[in-house]
Structures are given as C-alpha cells and as structure tokens.
C-alpha cells in the first residue's frame, strides 16, 4: 500500500481461505483500535470450534442467517443484527442456511500480533479464571422503534455501548436522508469507521472526496478531518464504529476548518539534489 487507503471495499479476490469449512475472510483494516474483517461462510460452513478472545468481538450480519453459541446459549441470528461477544466469553458460529452468509467482524481492541487471537476451549467453564468474563453477550437487531434523530434527516440507533457491556467501542446504526448529513468538518480523539450498507455516502476526508457504495469500509484514523453526507436520491444506511469508546463528558466531534496554503514540499532529497543552482552561485 503506497499511501493511506481510507476506502476499503469488500473484495472476494482478497478474501482468503481460513482453513475452516466454507469460511473465507478479508482483513479490511488493522489499526491498534480494531481489526475489521469481511467474513463469508457458505451453507454448511462454520468458524472455529468453541473458543474465546482476550479482546471483545462483534459481528454484524449483513446477509443470510447465522447460528451462534454464546456460553451455553445458542441463538439464531438474522440479517441486520449486531452480536456483541465480550472478551473471555466462549463462543462459536456456524451456518445451516439456507444459502451463504456475509458478516462484518470487529475485534476491539486489536489483539497483540505476538499473541493468540482465538483460544480454543472444551466448554465455557474451561476459560481460565484470569480471562473469564462476568459480562454476557448481547444481541441487538436494527429496530426503527429505537431510532433517534440528533440532526434533522440523520437518524441513529445505538447497537453497542456501555448499556450493552461494550466498554471499548460504540457502534451506531445510521440512516441519512437524501440531501442530509452528519456534522460539518470535524476531527475525533478516537478512530472512526463507516461501513456503508445501502445507498451511497459521500465522505470528505482531509482534501479527498469519495462517493462510497455498499459493502465498503471507510477508515478514519483519529485526528483526520472529515465529514459525511448523502448526495444521492435514496436513503443511505451505514454503521458508525468509534474505537476506543469516546471519553465520558468530552465532545465526540471537534469542528475544524481545513484550507490549503499553497506551500507544498515533496520531502524528496534526491529531487532537491538535482535542482539547478541559482545563477548567482555559479
């Protein structure tokens, strides 16, 4: 990657075989705040057997259906549902169909690259006491009855936050009406990610402008100026992920003005060495 790619589309060409039946995955982003993965499981396929993580894990089911075991409980999940799995909770998932399923996976915060990501266990009680959690999992479907409208034409539903046991991230489902958008250009103290689900979201990132379609992740590291709006003719739908979770009592968005000064520098010492000397120095 020659430069920072803020826009990361789902791409089956870049999905790899995980070694588990019918399960292919594409790593979309790996910052310290989170690992973001596009996962596809064919009918009859599955993820790893019962295991746990030392980071929280979240699934958002985009298409198809999923069966997931959280501790001793098994749940059937439909598209449009977020599953929150706290660190230390034994779990596994599989797809009995009909058809394939696609889900967006978040591991938050990112595990150490020197440690195991998934730790297998024979039962939930086999999780070591030092890693075991008292937090239960949470399953939260998108529900219009829970929508709020903080900005006209911009509606959200919290899917993961402190109320669901999520201490490291906030995940909101959002809908943006045509011609509407979020706050004006701003920055965050935390990383932010948009996963576009339906429609088109226009995202201005620093000096770049992108029109982002479905099944595409937008990666916005902390401190990068940005804004987003719907310049299309239909309602746009996306997930907004904030990681690490915003500090209580501090504003989420800090408005900024971004302008260019015309003072540009390449930083290329080789080019500078080749520059002609001023005539007066010869």
ZIKAFEN-V24548 format. One record per helix or strand of 2 or more residues. SS is the DSSP state (hx for helix, st for strand). FROM is the first residue (numbers start at 1). TO is the last residue. Records with the same first field share a line. If there is no record, write none. Layout:
BEGIN
SS: FROM-TO ; FROM-TO
END
This chain:
BEGIN
st: 7-9 ; 16-17 ; 23-31 ; 34-41 ; 51-52 ; 56-63 ; 65-70 ; 73-78 ; 81-85 ; 91-94 ; 101-108 ; 119-120 ; 138-141 ; 148-151 ; 154-160 ; 169-176 ; 186-187 ; 191-198 ; 201-205 ; 208-212 ; 216-220 ; 226-229 ; 236-243 ; 254-255
hx: 12-14 ; 124-126 ; 144-146 ; 162-164 ; 269-274 ; 279-281
END
